[in-house]
Amino acid sequence: MERQPITDSRSQLLDQIRGGVQLNKVPVRDCDGNDAPKSYEAPIEGMALLLNRALMQRAQAIQSESDDEVDTEEDDDEWDDDAA
């Protein structure tokens, strides 16, 4: 008489993991549930436009300030010929 192997839930789970999973393809949809994704962005208007401009100007100002600081640090590291 042949004994059948005892299978517990852990063994069954391991067998399922080894077997892999076949995924189904799904259609791509945007947030509104439409089938076609949007190919453009909505124009920025009003307060959002003003805020966007202010943030862009601030980002440029911060970038130019950090560029100036890098140049100053490089000058400090140079050898000074007058020091004796």
N, C-alpha and C positions, 0 to 999 in steps of 0.2 A: 504494500500500500504506500503510495507516494504522498508525502506531506506537502501541502501547499504552504508557501511562505506566509508568515503572519505579516500583514500590512497594517501599519498604524497611520494616523493622519500625517505624521511627519514624513513618512516614506512616500505617501501619496503626493504630498506637496513637492517633495524633491523630484519625483517622477514628472510632475507637471512642469516644473522649472526646466528640467532637462529636455522635455519635449518641445519647449519653445511656445511662442504665441504667434498666431497669424493675425495681423492687424488689418482692419478694413480701411480703404481709402475714403476720405470725406471731402466734400467740396469746400473750397476756400471761400469764406464769407467775411464781410467787414463787420464793424460793430453794430450797424443798423440791421443786419440780417440779409442784406442784399448779396446776390451771388457775385457780382462784379466788384472788385476792389476799386476804391477811388483813386484816380490818377492825378488829382490836384488837391492842393490845400486851400481851405477857405481863406479869403482875404482878411487881413487883420484891420480892424476899424476902431475908431473911437479911443477909449481909454487904453485898450489893449495895444493899439498902435503907439500911443504916447509912451506907455510903459516899455514896450519893446525898444523904441528908440533910445530912451533913457538908459536902459540896461546895456545896449550896444555901446553907447558913448562911455559909460562907466567901465565896461570891459576894456575898451581901447585905452582909456586913461590909465587903468591899472597896468595894462601890458606895457605902455610906454614908460611908466614909472619903474617897473621892474627891469626894463632894458637899461634905463639910466643907472640904476643901482649896480648892475653887473659891470658896466664900464667903470664906475668909480672903484669897485672892489679890485678890478684888474690893475688900475693905476696904483693902488696902495701896495700891491705885491711886487712892483718893479723895484729894482735896485736904485738907490739914490747915489749919484756920482759925487755929490757935494759933501756927503758925510765922510768925515775923516777922523 
